[in-house]
Every structure is written in C-alpha cells, then in structure tokens.
Amino acid sequence: MTIEIHKPELEALIKERMTTRGFNSVEDALIDALKSSPSSRPGEPPARKPRKNLAQFLLESPLRGSGLRLDRQKDYPRPVDL
C-alpha cells in the first residue's frame, strides 16, 4: 500500500511525533495513532465497558485488605443543660 501525503502540516506533524516519541518509522507512528484512537463510526456512541455490580467493584478495589473501616460510627447526642 502506498500512502501519499499532500498536506505539509501533516507531514511536519508526523515527523515531529516520530522524533519526540521515538518511533523508528512512519508505520510505527501510524499504528500507535490508530490503536489509541476510538474505533467508532460517526454518529455511533463510543463503546462502553460493561458495568460491574457493587460487590465486584468493592472486591476489586485497591483498598481491599487495607483495614479501612466503612462502618458508620454511632453518634450519641451530647447532654444539654436547660
């Protein structure tokens, strides 16, 4: 496949990205750009990750096993002199 670039600003952008991000070739820069862009069609909402239920979320939490107490502390009213 041969790709022709007719816009000088696009060519400059590709060259700049190749030097700043350390790509060895134009193909590497294109692969990185295409993998990082969303693959949805115009007018189509972007793909969403399936939602987890609350139990799964809490079990996979990075705070699991940290000893963090999530119990509600009972707050008793203070005595008030009338």
N, CA, C and O atoms as CSV, one atom per row, in Angstrom:
chain,resi,resn,atom,element,x,y,z
A,1,MET,N,N,0.857,-1.168,0.000
A,1,MET,CA,C,0.000,0.000,0.000
A,1,MET,C,C,0.904,1.232,0.000
A,1,MET,O,O,1.906,1.282,0.713
A,2,THR,N,N,0.541,2.196,-0.790
A,2,THR,CA,C,1.278,3.454,-0.826
A,2,THR,C,C,0.347,4.565,-0.363
A,2,THR,O,O,-0.789,4.677,-0.825
A,3,ILE,N,N,0.839,5.373,0.544
A,3,ILE,CA,C,0.053,6.497,1.049
A,3,ILE,C,C,0.768,7.776,0.680
A,3,ILE,O,O,1.955,7.940,0.963
A,4,GLU,N,N,0.043,8.683,0.046
A,4,GLU,CA,C,0.608,9.980,-0.316
A,4,GLU,C,C,0.078,11.046,0.637
A,4,GLU,O,O,-1.116,11.101,0.930
A,5,ILE,N,N,0.976,11.878,1.108
A,5,ILE,CA,C,0.595,12.978,1.994
A,5,ILE,C,C,0.721,14.269,1.202
A,5,ILE,O,O,1.796,14.607,0.707
A,6,HIS,N,N,-0.396,14.986,1.087
A,6,HIS,CA,C,-0.413,16.213,0.292
A,6,HIS,C,C,-0.394,17.473,1.145
A,6,HIS,O,O,-0.186,18.569,0.625
A,7,LYS,N,N,-0.606,17.331,2.432
A,7,LYS,CA,C,-0.611,18.497,3.316
A,7,LYS,C,C,0.726,18.573,4.049
A,7,LYS,O,O,1.084,17.648,4.778
A,8,PRO,N,N,1.468,19.666,3.864
A,8,PRO,CA,C,2.768,19.783,4.523
A,8,PRO,C,C,2.668,19.810,6.051
A,8,PRO,O,O,3.590,19.368,6.736
A,9,GLU,N,N,1.546,20.330,6.597
A,9,GLU,CA,C,1.409,20.360,8.042
A,9,GLU,C,C,1.246,18.954,8.624
A,9,GLU,O,O,1.676,18.698,9.749
A,10,LEU,N,N,0.631,18.045,7.870
A,10,LEU,CA,C,0.504,16.663,8.312
A,10,LEU,C,C,1.865,15.972,8.291
A,10,LEU,O,O,2.202,15.225,9.210
A,11,GLU,N,N,2.631,16.220,7.259
A,11,GLU,CA,C,3.972,15.644,7.174
A,11,GLU,C,C,4.846,16.153,8.321
A,11,GLU,O,O,5.597,15.385,8.922
A,12,ALA,N,N,4.746,17.443,8.620
A,12,ALA,CA,C,5.525,18.012,9.728
A,12,ALA,C,C,5.103,17.413,11.062
A,12,ALA,O,O,5.945,17.154,11.921
A,13,LEU,N,N,3.798,17.189,11.239
A,13,LEU,CA,C,3.296,16.604,12.478
A,13,LEU,C,C,3.800,15.168,12.646
A,13,LEU,O,O,4.188,14.770,13.745
A,14,ILE,N,N,3.796,14.402,11.571
A,14,ILE,CA,C,4.292,13.027,11.637
A,14,ILE,C,C,5.784,13.014,11.967
A,14,ILE,O,O,6.226,12.215,12.792
A,15,LYS,N,N,6.554,13.882,11.339
A,15,LYS,CA,C,7.992,13.951,11.618
A,15,LYS,C,C,8.251,14.364,13.064
A,15,LYS,O,O,9.147,13.828,13.717
A,16,GLU,N,N,7.467,15.317,13.561
A,16,GLU,CA,C,7.632,15.788,14.941
A,16,GLU,C,C,7.306,14.663,15.926
A,16,GLU,O,O,8.020,14.478,16.911
A,17,ARG,N,N,6.230,13.911,15.666
A,17,ARG,CA,C,5.859,12.806,16.550
A,17,ARG,C,C,6.899,11.691,16.502
A,17,ARG,O,O,7.166,11.046,17.517
A,18,MET,N,N,7.478,11.464,15.345
A,18,MET,CA,C,8.494,10.422,15.232
A,18,MET,C,C,9.720,10.765,16.079
A,18,MET,O,O,10.319,9.877,16.687
A,19,THR,N,N,10.097,12.044,16.125
A,19,THR,CA,C,11.280,12.411,16.905
A,19,THR,C,C,10.962,12.490,18.402
A,19,THR,O,O,11.775,12.061,19.220
A,20,THR,N,N,9.800,13.028,18.774
A,20,THR,CA,C,9.500,13.201,20.196
A,20,THR,C,C,9.107,11.896,20.875
A,20,THR,O,O,9.383,11.714,22.061
A,21,ARG,N,N,8.480,11.002,20.159
A,21,ARG,CA,C,8.028,9.747,20.773
A,21,ARG,C,C,8.938,8.571,20.445
A,21,ARG,O,O,8.714,7.462,20.931
A,22,GLY,N,N,9.950,8.796,19.635
A,22,GLY,CA,C,10.940,7.760,19.350
A,22,GLY,C,C,10.464,6.654,18.428
A,22,GLY,O,O,10.909,5.515,18.565
A,23,PHE,N,N,9.575,6.952,17.495
A,23,PHE,CA,C,9.155,5.941,16.532
A,23,PHE,C,C,10.274,5.729,15.515
A,23,PHE,O,O,10.955,6.678,15.125
A,24,ASN,N,N,10.458,4.481,15.090
A,24,ASN,CA,C,11.504,4.162,14.119
A,24,ASN,C,C,11.058,4.386,12.684
A,24,ASN,O,O,11.886,4.575,11.793
A,25,SER,N,N,9.751,4.364,12.461
A,25,SER,CA,C,9.236,4.517,11.098
A,25,SER,C,C,7.864,5.180,11.131
A,25,SER,O,O,7.234,5.318,12.179
A,26,VAL,N,N,7.435,5.577,9.955
A,26,VAL,CA,C,6.099,6.167,9.823
A,26,VAL,C,C,5.041,5.128,10.176
A,26,VAL,O,O,4.007,5.462,10.754
A,27,GLU,N,N,5.299,3.870,9.828
A,27,GLU,CA,C,4.355,2.803,10.138
A,27,GLU,C,C,4.134,2.684,11.643
A,27,GLU,O,O,3.001,2.510,12.091
A,28,ASP,N,N,5.214,2.776,12.427
A,28,ASP,CA,C,5.078,2.707,13.883
A,28,ASP,C,C,4.220,3.852,14.414
A,28,ASP,O,O,3.390,3.652,15.301
A,29,ALA,N,N,4.423,5.058,13.864
A,29,ALA,CA,C,3.637,6.213,14.289
A,29,ALA,C,C,2.164,6.033,13.927
A,29,ALA,O,O,1.283,6.377,14.715
A,30,LEU,N,N,1.899,5.495,12.739
A,30,LEU,CA,C,0.505,5.263,12.320
A,30,LEU,C,C,-0.159,4.191,13.174
A,30,LEU,O,O,-1.323,4.333,13.550
A,31,ILE,N,N,0.565,3.122,13.483
A,31,ILE,CA,C,-0.003,2.062,14.314
A,31,ILE,C,C,-0.365,2.609,15.685
A,31,ILE,O,O,-1.446,2.328,16.202
A,32,ASP,N,N,0.539,3.395,16.282
A,32,ASP,CA,C,0.261,3.971,17.591
A,32,ASP,C,C,-0.957,4.894,17.544
A,32,ASP,O,O,-1.806,4.851,18.435
A,33,ALA,N,N,-1.042,5.719,16.514
A,33,ALA,CA,C,-2.166,6.651,16.393
A,33,ALA,C,C,-3.483,5.913,16.204
A,33,ALA,O,O,-4.494,6.287,16.798
A,34,LEU,N,N,-3.480,4.872,15.387
A,34,LEU,CA,C,-4.724,4.142,15.131
A,34,LEU,C,C,-5.161,3.316,16.338
A,34,LEU,O,O,-6.357,3.179,16.593
A,35,LYS,N,N,-4.212,2.770,17.077
A,35,LYS,CA,C,-4.578,1.988,18.261
A,35,LYS,C,C,-5.110,2.872,19.378
A,35,LYS,O,O,-5.957,2.438,20.159
A,36,SER,N,N,-4.625,4.112,19.464
A,36,SER,CA,C,-5.059,4.980,20.552
A,36,SER,C,C,-6.342,5.747,20.228
A,36,SER,O,O,-6.939,6.346,21.122
A,37,SER,N,N,-6.772,5.736,18.972
A,37,SER,CA,C,-7.997,6.461,18.619
A,37,SER,C,C,-9.206,5.540,18.781
A,37,SER,O,O,-9.087,4.327,18.613
A,38,PRO,N,N,-10.376,6.116,19.109
A,38,PRO,CA,C,-11.578,5.289,19.243
A,38,PRO,C,C,-11.985,4.716,17.891
A,38,PRO,O,O,-11.860,5.379,16.862
A,39,SER,N,N,-12.468,3.496,17.905
A,39,SER,CA,C,-12.838,2.835,16.651
A,39,SER,C,C,-14.349,2.808,16.476
A,39,SER,O,O,-14.936,1.743,16.288
A,40,SER,N,N,-14.972,3.962,16.536
A,40,SER,CA,C,-16.423,4.016,16.351
A,40,SER,C,C,-16.739,4.769,15.059
A,40,SER,O,O,-15.941,5.567,14.569
A,41,ARG,N,N,-17.887,4.501,14.545
A,41,ARG,CA,C,-18.326,5.160,13.314
A,41,ARG,C,C,-18.990,6.483,13.667
A,41,ARG,O,O,-19.478,6.652,14.785
A,42,PRO,N,N,-19.015,7.433,12.717
A,42,PRO,CA,C,-19.678,8.711,13.005
A,42,PRO,C,C,-21.142,8.497,13.364
A,42,PRO,O,O,-21.850,7.734,12.707
A,43,GLY,N,N,-21.583,9.174,14.409
A,43,GLY,CA,C,-22.964,9.059,14.852
A,43,GLY,C,C,-23.201,7.896,15.791
A,43,GLY,O,O,-24.267,7.790,16.399
A,44,GLU,N,N,-22.222,7.029,15.914
A,44,GLU,CA,C,-22.350,5.868,16.793
A,44,GLU,C,C,-21.712,6.189,18.142
A,44,GLU,O,O,-20.586,6.685,18.179
A,45,PRO,N,N,-22.393,5.924,19.233
A,45,PRO,CA,C,-21.796,6.229,20.540
A,45,PRO,C,C,-20.563,5.361,20.779
A,45,PRO,O,O,-20.504,4.225,20.308
A,46,PRO,N,N,-19.580,5.886,21.507
A,46,PRO,CA,C,-18.383,5.092,21.774
A,46,PRO,C,C,-18.708,3.861,22.621
A,46,PRO,O,O,-19.626,3.870,23.441
A,47,ALA,N,N,-17.932,2.811,22.399
A,47,ALA,CA,C,-18.147,1.563,23.136
A,47,ALA,C,C,-17.855,1.778,24.617
A,47,ALA,O,O,-16.883,2.440,24.980
A,48,ARG,N,N,-18.709,1.209,25.466
A,48,ARG,CA,C,-18.529,1.343,26.911
A,48,ARG,C,C,-18.145,0.004,27.495
A,48,ARG,O,O,-18.536,-1.048,26.992
A,49,LYS,N,N,-17.379,0.058,28.558
A,49,LYS,CA,C,-17.044,-1.167,29.272
A,49,LYS,C,C,-18.292,-1.660,29.994
A,49,LYS,O,O,-19.098,-0.853,30.456
A,50,PRO,N,N,-18.457,-2.961,30.094
A,50,PRO,CA,C,-19.621,-3.465,30.841
A,50,PRO,C,C,-19.523,-3.042,32.303
A,50,PRO,O,O,-18.447,-3.067,32.900
A,51,ARG,N,N,-20.651,-2.658,32.861
A,51,ARG,CA,C,-20.681,-2.212,34.253
A,51,ARG,C,C,-20.570,-3.401,35.192
A,51,ARG,O,O,-21.082,-4.486,34.917
A,52,LYS,N,N,-19.898,-3.173,36.294
A,52,LYS,CA,C,-19.787,-4.188,37.334
A,52,LYS,C,C,-20.815,-3.864,38.406
A,52,LYS,O,O,-21.222,-2.716,38.578
A,53,ASN,N,N,-21.223,-4.906,39.123
A,53,ASN,CA,C,-22.119,-4.622,40.232
A,53,ASN,C,C,-21.284,-4.145,41.415
A,53,ASN,O,O,-20.056,-4.230,41.382
A,54,LEU,N,N,-21.930,-3.653,42.442
A,54,LEU,CA,C,-21.244,-3.052,43.581
A,54,LEU,C,C,-20.336,-4.056,44.288
A,54,LEU,O,O,-19.244,-3.700,44.729
A,55,ALA,N,N,-20.774,-5.286,44.397
A,55,ALA,CA,C,-19.962,-6.296,45.074
A,55,ALA,C,C,-18.654,-6.537,44.325
A,55,ALA,O,O,-17.596,-6.628,44.949
A,56,GLN,N,N,-18.712,-6.642,42.990
A,56,GLN,CA,C,-17.493,-6.825,42.204
A,56,GLN,C,C,-16.570,-5.621,42.344
A,56,GLN,O,O,-15.355,-5.772,42.469
A,57,PHE,N,N,-17.146,-4.443,42.321
A,57,PHE,CA,C,-16.354,-3.223,42.450
A,57,PHE,C,C,-15.600,-3.191,43.771
A,57,PHE,O,O,-14.412,-2.871,43.803
A,58,LEU,N,N,-16.292,-3.524,44.868
A,58,LEU,CA,C,-15.658,-3.491,46.179
A,58,LEU,C,C,-14.615,-4.596,46.333
A,58,LEU,O,O,-13.586,-4.388,46.975
A,59,LEU,N,N,-14.871,-5.771,45.747
A,59,LEU,CA,C,-13.902,-6.863,45.838
A,59,LEU,C,C,-12.625,-6.571,45.054
A,59,LEU,O,O,-11.549,-7.032,45.436
A,60,GLU,N,N,-12.731,-5.808,43.960
A,60,GLU,CA,C,-11.569,-5.493,43.133
A,60,GLU,C,C,-10.950,-4.149,43.490
A,60,GLU,O,O,-10.052,-3.675,42.794
A,61,SER,N,N,-11.414,-3.541,44.551
A,61,SER,CA,C,-10.912,-2.234,44.959
A,61,SER,C,C,-9.459,-2.329,45.411
A,61,SER,O,O,-9.076,-3.312,46.046
A,62,PRO,N,N,-8.640,-1.321,45.094
A,62,PRO,CA,C,-7.259,-1.324,45.577
A,62,PRO,C,C,-7.173,-1.147,47.090
A,62,PRO,O,O,-6.117,-1.397,47.671
A,63,LEU,N,N,-8.244,-0.728,47.736
A,63,LEU,CA,C,-8.249,-0.554,49.190
A,63,LEU,C,C,-8.666,-1.822,49.925
A,63,LEU,O,O,-8.719,-1.838,51.155
A,64,ARG,N,N,-8.961,-2.881,49.180
A,64,ARG,CA,C,-9.374,-4.138,49.801
A,64,ARG,C,C,-8.218,-4.672,50.647
A,64,ARG,O,O,-7.082,-4.753,50.179
A,65,GLY,N,N,-8.508,-5.025,51.866
A,65,GLY,CA,C,-7.496,-5.563,52.758
A,65,GLY,C,C,-6.657,-4.505,53.447
A,65,GLY,O,O,-5.680,-4.839,54.117
A,66,SER,N,N,-7.012,-3.241,53.300
A,66,SER,CA,C,-6.214,-2.177,53.906
A,66,SER,C,C,-6.619,-1.896,55.349
A,66,SER,O,O,-5.963,-1.112,56.035
A,67,GLY,N,N,-7.684,-2.525,55.810
A,67,GLY,CA,C,-8.133,-2.297,57.175
A,67,GLY,C,C,-9.004,-1.058,57.307
A,67,GLY,O,O,-9.306,-0.632,58.422
A,68,LEU,N,N,-9.407,-0.484,56.207
A,68,LEU,CA,C,-10.268,0.693,56.227
A,68,LEU,C,C,-11.648,0.290,56.736
A,68,LEU,O,O,-12.263,-0.640,56.214
A,69,ARG,N,N,-12.124,0.990,57.747
A,69,ARG,CA,C,-13.433,0.676,58.320
A,69,ARG,C,C,-14.493,1.559,57.675
A,69,ARG,O,O,-14.400,2.786,57.696
A,70,LEU,N,N,-15.478,0.923,57.116
A,70,LEU,CA,C,-16.558,1.647,56.456
A,70,LEU,C,C,-17.846,1.624,57.272
A,70,LEU,O,O,-18.894,2.061,56.797
A,71,ASP,N,N,-17.768,1.112,58.502
A,71,ASP,CA,C,-18.946,1.090,59.363
A,71,ASP,C,C,-19.281,2.510,59.797
A,71,ASP,O,O,-18.399,3.351,59.966
A,72,ARG,N,N,-20.559,2.753,59.971
A,72,ARG,CA,C,-20.997,4.067,60.430
A,72,ARG,C,C,-20.807,4.151,61.938
A,72,ARG,O,O,-21.243,3.275,62.685
A,73,GLN,N,N,-20.162,5.198,62.361
A,73,GLN,CA,C,-19.946,5.387,63.795
A,73,GLN,C,C,-21.220,5.941,64.419
A,73,GLN,O,O,-21.812,6.899,63.922
A,74,LYS,N,N,-21.621,5.323,65.508
A,74,LYS,CA,C,-22.827,5.790,66.172
A,74,LYS,C,C,-22.507,7.090,66.889
A,74,LYS,O,O,-21.521,7.180,67.620
A,75,ASP,N,N,-23.322,8.067,66.680
A,75,ASP,CA,C,-23.118,9.377,67.278
A,75,ASP,C,C,-24.254,9.602,68.285
A,75,ASP,O,O,-25.416,9.773,67.915
A,76,TYR,N,N,-23.892,9.596,69.519
A,76,TYR,CA,C,-24.883,9.793,70.562
A,76,TYR,C,C,-24.999,11.291,70.848
A,76,TYR,O,O,-24.003,12.011,70.780
A,77,PRO,N,N,-26.202,11.764,71.165
A,77,PRO,CA,C,-26.359,13.207,71.437
A,77,PRO,C,C,-25.647,13.590,72.712
A,77,PRO,O,O,-25.568,12.811,73.662
A,78,ARG,N,N,-25.132,14.798,72.716
A,78,ARG,CA,C,-24.469,15.325,73.917
A,78,ARG,C,C,-25.530,15.827,74.911
A,78,ARG,O,O,-26.586,16.318,74.512
A,79,PRO,N,N,-25.234,15.695,76.189
A,79,PRO,CA,C,-26.191,16.237,77.170
A,79,PRO,C,C,-26.192,17.762,77.092
A,79,PRO,O,O,-25.139,18.387,76.963
A,80,VAL,N,N,-27.355,18.339,77.170
A,80,VAL,CA,C,-27.515,19.792,77.105
A,80,VAL,C,C,-28.209,20.244,78.376
A,80,VAL,O,O,-29.259,19.709,78.731
A,81,ASP,N,N,-27.631,21.231,79.075
A,81,ASP,CA,C,-28.267,21.796,80.273
A,81,ASP,C,C,-29.336,22.781,79.843
A,81,ASP,O,O,-29.085,23.677,79.037
A,82,LEU,N,N,-30.527,22.607,80.389
A,82,LEU,CA,C,-31.625,23.514,80.049
A,82,LEU,C,C,-31.954,24.435,81.183
A,82,LEU,O,O,-32.856,25.264,81.062
